[in-house]
Amino acid sequence: MRRFDHPGDFEAALTEAAAAVLPAARVVRIRRTIVATKLRIELGPVRFVDCFFNARNQRMDLSVIENGERVLGYDNLGGWHRHPWGRPNIHEPCEAPTLDAVLREIAVVTE
């Protein structure tokens, strides 16, 4: 995952990646401060991608939420790892993914 210096940089990159990979989805800003942002990519009535970024510590989290439960996710708390589809409590270590790669996986598993 590339380094972002400002929440707006992360927002712009995520919005661009979502438009390319999930063109029917809508990106909504939930909250933004001078160091952090929380966005939501709406995928349907009960499914969305919860996205968080903190520029101060480079913390990132992208999680698919379905009916109020995480069903897939990537985050870098304690090093990059993935929470695989259908087994969200599992931590599979991984290399830092790109936003495009995460959204492509989300597109495939949520079809």
Secondary structure, DSSP 8 states (H G I E B T S, - for coil): ----SSHHHHHHHHHHHHHHH-TT-EEEEEEE-SSEEEEEEE-SSSEEEEEEEETTTTEEEEEEEETTEEEEEEE-TTS-EEE-TT-TT--EE-----HHHHHHHHHHHT-
